[in-house]
Amino acid sequence: MTETPKLQPKPVRKTSEEQLPVVITKQRDFTHKEPIIIPSHLEEVPVISAASYIKDARNRWYIHNVELKETWDVHVNLFNKVRPHVLSAHEYVVNRYQELTKGEASD
């Protein structure tokens, strides 16, 4: 018979006393840099660098969030303006229906 391999013990996580503190050695530079245009194999099709692509995606996402908030605010304002009229119309229809059904029940 073949022997089954013996399982190794589960690794134990070090306690916080044994770990060294985290030291930040370098600050990242967050200044804006102009996009690097990489020549493409296709004519008149510029290719931008990954950093420029990420920056563009972040800008587009920010614009999306701003426009979405504006749309939300417009809809909330519209809801608040229309709500009293819809409630009064609903109340009128319910009252009128009750009046008409009372009249039929007594006939």
Backbone bond lengths (Angstrom), bond angles and torsions (degrees), N, CA, C in turn:
res aa  C-N    CA-C-N  psi(-1)  N-CA   C-N-CA  omega(-1)  CA-C   N-CA-C  phi
1 M - - - 1.443 - - 1.525 110.87 -
2 T 1.327 113.83 152.30 1.458 117.40 177.17 1.509 109.19 -94.03
3 E 1.272 115.46 141.69 1.462 119.81 179.65 1.522 110.11 -82.47
4 T 1.308 115.10 138.66 1.468 118.98 176.76 1.517 108.41 -79.20
5 P 1.301 116.93 142.07 1.469 118.38 -179.41 1.522 110.35 -68.41
6 K 1.295 116.02 141.30 1.457 121.60 179.47 1.534 109.30 -77.00
7 L 1.314 116.09 134.26 1.459 120.21 -179.28 1.518 110.55 -71.45
8 Q 1.322 114.36 143.54 1.454 120.45 177.83 1.535 108.77 -79.62
9 P 1.313 118.31 149.65 1.468 119.42 178.21 1.527 110.58 -65.74
10 K 1.332 115.05 151.41 1.458 121.37 -179.56 1.528 108.96 -66.78
11 P 1.343 118.15 135.82 1.461 119.52 -179.64 1.532 110.25 -64.90
12 V 1.305 115.14 143.51 1.457 121.04 -179.05 1.523 108.41 -102.65
13 R 1.327 115.48 132.80 1.465 120.32 179.62 1.526 109.22 -72.29
14 K 1.326 115.41 140.42 1.458 119.71 179.11 1.524 109.63 -69.91
15 T 1.275 115.88 148.07 1.462 119.65 176.95 1.516 109.31 -78.71
16 S 1.321 116.91 166.43 1.462 120.48 -176.66 1.528 111.91 -65.73
17 E 1.317 117.64 -23.74 1.464 120.62 179.66 1.519 111.21 -67.47
18 E 1.334 116.82 -32.71 1.454 120.52 -176.30 1.530 112.53 -84.77
19 Q 1.341 118.05 -18.23 1.457 120.73 -177.17 1.523 110.35 -83.09
20 L 1.325 114.71 145.25 1.452 120.55 177.10 1.525 109.37 -81.58
21 P 1.325 118.41 149.33 1.465 120.15 178.32 1.529 110.62 -69.25
22 V 1.317 115.92 152.06 1.456 121.71 179.18 1.523 108.66 -79.35
23 V 1.322 115.81 130.63 1.454 121.38 179.76 1.525 107.84 -122.29
24 I 1.339 116.45 124.98 1.455 120.82 177.43 1.520 107.62 -85.62
25 T 1.322 115.33 120.61 1.456 119.33 -175.80 1.521 113.18 -102.18
26 K 1.362 117.71 -20.29 1.450 119.50 -176.06 1.524 109.47 -142.86
27 Q 1.307 116.50 132.57 1.451 121.38 175.11 1.525 108.12 -91.84
28 R 1.323 116.07 140.02 1.457 119.88 178.89 1.522 110.45 -79.89
29 D 1.310 115.49 147.04 1.459 121.79 178.65 1.528 107.87 -90.28
30 F 1.345 116.96 118.40 1.456 121.27 -177.29 1.524 112.24 -105.64
31 T 1.307 117.45 22.21 1.455 119.65 179.16 1.525 108.96 -75.26
32 H 1.330 114.99 150.50 1.461 120.50 -179.87 1.519 110.06 -72.54
33 K 1.295 115.40 134.15 1.456 120.84 176.87 1.522 108.19 -119.34
34 E 1.293 115.89 144.16 1.458 120.40 179.07 1.530 109.42 -65.07
35 P 1.339 116.97 146.19 1.464 119.35 -179.44 1.529 111.40 -64.56
36 I 1.293 114.49 144.65 1.458 120.37 177.49 1.524 107.14 -95.15
37 I 1.298 116.35 118.92 1.454 120.80 -179.76 1.529 108.06 -90.26
38 I 1.314 115.50 123.44 1.454 121.63 179.77 1.525 107.24 -101.69
39 P 1.306 118.47 130.29 1.467 118.74 -179.86 1.525 110.82 -64.81
40 S 1.324 115.30 142.12 1.454 121.52 -177.87 1.519 109.91 -102.33
41 H 1.299 115.93 158.68 1.460 119.62 175.15 1.533 110.75 -77.33
42 L 1.335 116.77 -14.56 1.453 121.19 175.25 1.517 108.78 -92.29
43 E 1.310 117.28 147.03 1.449 120.95 -179.30 1.522 110.24 -73.45
44 E 1.310 116.28 137.02 1.463 124.84 175.33 1.534 113.38 57.90
45 V 1.326 117.98 31.01 1.464 121.86 175.09 1.520 107.09 -123.56
46 P 1.349 117.56 98.89 1.463 118.86 179.76 1.530 110.18 -76.35
47 V 1.309 116.18 145.69 1.456 122.59 177.14 1.524 106.91 -115.65
48 I 1.328 116.70 129.39 1.455 119.50 -178.82 1.524 109.60 -96.42
49 S 1.305 115.78 163.23 1.461 120.56 -178.89 1.521 109.93 -74.36
50 A 1.317 116.42 167.01 1.463 121.43 179.71 1.523 110.77 -62.94
51 A 1.335 117.75 -39.62 1.462 120.67 179.88 1.525 110.57 -63.90
52 S 1.330 117.33 -41.15 1.467 120.70 177.92 1.514 110.45 -67.18
53 Y 1.316 117.72 -37.79 1.455 122.25 178.53 1.532 110.51 -63.20
54 I 1.327 116.63 -43.43 1.468 121.25 179.09 1.525 109.97 -65.37
55 K 1.318 117.35 -43.60 1.468 121.57 178.22 1.531 110.16 -60.28
56 D 1.322 116.55 -43.19 1.462 121.23 178.73 1.529 110.31 -63.25
57 A 1.328 117.69 -42.48 1.466 121.12 179.38 1.529 110.69 -63.45
58 R 1.326 116.83 -40.68 1.476 120.12 178.07 1.520 111.12 -64.47
59 N 1.334 117.05 -42.52 1.464 120.45 177.95 1.523 111.27 -62.28
60 R 1.327 116.48 -43.35 1.466 120.11 179.14 1.528 110.84 -64.57
61 W 1.333 117.55 -38.44 1.466 120.97 178.66 1.531 110.63 -66.36
62 Y 1.330 117.00 -38.52 1.462 120.71 177.24 1.530 110.29 -63.41
63 I 1.337 116.61 -44.74 1.467 120.20 177.85 1.521 110.19 -61.52
64 H 1.329 117.00 -41.63 1.467 121.56 177.83 1.527 110.66 -58.73
65 N 1.325 117.14 -45.12 1.467 120.74 -179.37 1.522 111.72 -64.25
66 V 1.326 117.11 -41.78 1.464 120.97 178.93 1.524 110.26 -62.92
67 E 1.327 117.49 -46.80 1.463 120.72 -179.59 1.517 111.75 -66.14
68 L 1.324 117.11 -37.02 1.461 120.69 178.43 1.526 110.59 -65.66
69 K 1.326 117.75 -39.75 1.468 120.92 178.06 1.521 110.59 -65.49
70 E 1.335 117.28 -41.19 1.461 120.50 177.90 1.530 110.73 -62.78
71 T 1.323 116.56 -42.54 1.474 120.67 177.96 1.512 110.44 -62.40
72 W 1.319 117.29 -44.16 1.464 121.90 179.03 1.531 110.11 -60.00
73 D 1.325 117.23 -46.14 1.461 121.01 -179.43 1.533 111.51 -61.58
74 V 1.335 117.09 -40.75 1.466 120.62 178.44 1.528 110.20 -62.66
75 H 1.326 117.36 -42.61 1.461 120.75 -179.33 1.527 111.44 -68.23
76 V 1.312 117.54 -37.61 1.463 120.58 177.42 1.526 110.14 -64.85
77 N 1.332 117.02 -43.60 1.464 120.46 178.24 1.526 110.96 -62.88
78 L 1.328 117.00 -42.40 1.462 120.83 178.26 1.527 110.16 -62.55
79 F 1.316 117.33 -44.55 1.469 121.47 178.47 1.529 110.32 -59.02
80 N 1.323 117.30 -45.55 1.463 120.55 -178.58 1.534 112.36 -65.79
81 K 1.336 117.75 -31.32 1.467 120.40 178.79 1.531 111.66 -77.55
82 V 1.323 117.48 -35.45 1.462 121.59 -175.61 1.531 111.66 -83.99
83 R 1.302 118.02 -29.57 1.466 122.93 -173.49 1.534 114.05 -52.03
84 P 1.347 120.58 -50.21 1.467 118.89 -179.08 1.531 112.83 -59.96
85 H 1.334 117.22 -37.03 1.464 120.73 -179.70 1.531 110.89 -68.71
86 V 1.306 117.24 -40.68 1.464 121.08 179.19 1.518 109.83 -66.87
87 L 1.337 118.04 -41.57 1.467 120.32 178.85 1.526 111.53 -64.37
88 S 1.329 117.69 -41.25 1.463 119.43 179.41 1.529 110.36 -68.12
89 A 1.331 118.37 -38.07 1.463 121.02 176.90 1.526 110.46 -64.39
90 H 1.325 116.87 -42.03 1.463 121.10 178.26 1.528 110.50 -62.15
91 E 1.321 116.22 -44.89 1.468 120.59 179.92 1.531 110.59 -62.50
92 Y 1.340 117.15 -41.37 1.460 121.09 178.86 1.535 110.71 -62.26
93 V 1.346 117.17 -45.69 1.463 121.17 -178.95 1.524 110.37 -63.42
94 V 1.330 117.75 -43.28 1.466 121.15 -179.90 1.528 109.77 -63.45
95 N 1.330 117.72 -46.23 1.475 120.78 -180.00 1.527 111.06 -63.18
96 R 1.320 117.03 -43.52 1.468 120.64 -179.44 1.521 110.54 -64.30
97 Y 1.339 117.03 -41.16 1.462 121.34 178.11 1.523 110.56 -61.94
98 Q 1.336 116.19 -43.74 1.460 119.65 178.86 1.526 111.60 -63.63
99 E 1.332 117.46 -39.13 1.463 120.54 176.77 1.524 110.99 -62.52
100 L 1.320 116.95 -44.04 1.461 120.59 -178.38 1.524 111.85 -68.86
101 T 1.330 117.76 -37.76 1.461 119.46 -179.79 1.520 111.33 -73.50
102 K 1.330 119.51 -29.60 1.472 121.79 174.94 1.522 109.88 -66.57
103 G 1.322 117.24 -40.05 1.445 122.05 178.62 1.517 112.00 -63.45
104 E 1.328 118.55 -37.81 1.461 122.07 179.74 1.522 111.08 -73.76
105 A 1.328 117.84 -33.42 1.468 120.86 -178.03 1.540 110.05 -68.55
106 S 1.333 117.74 -32.55 1.457 120.07 -178.12 1.521 112.06 -81.95
107 D 1.343 119.27 -16.82 1.477 121.93 -179.86 1.476 113.58 -71.51
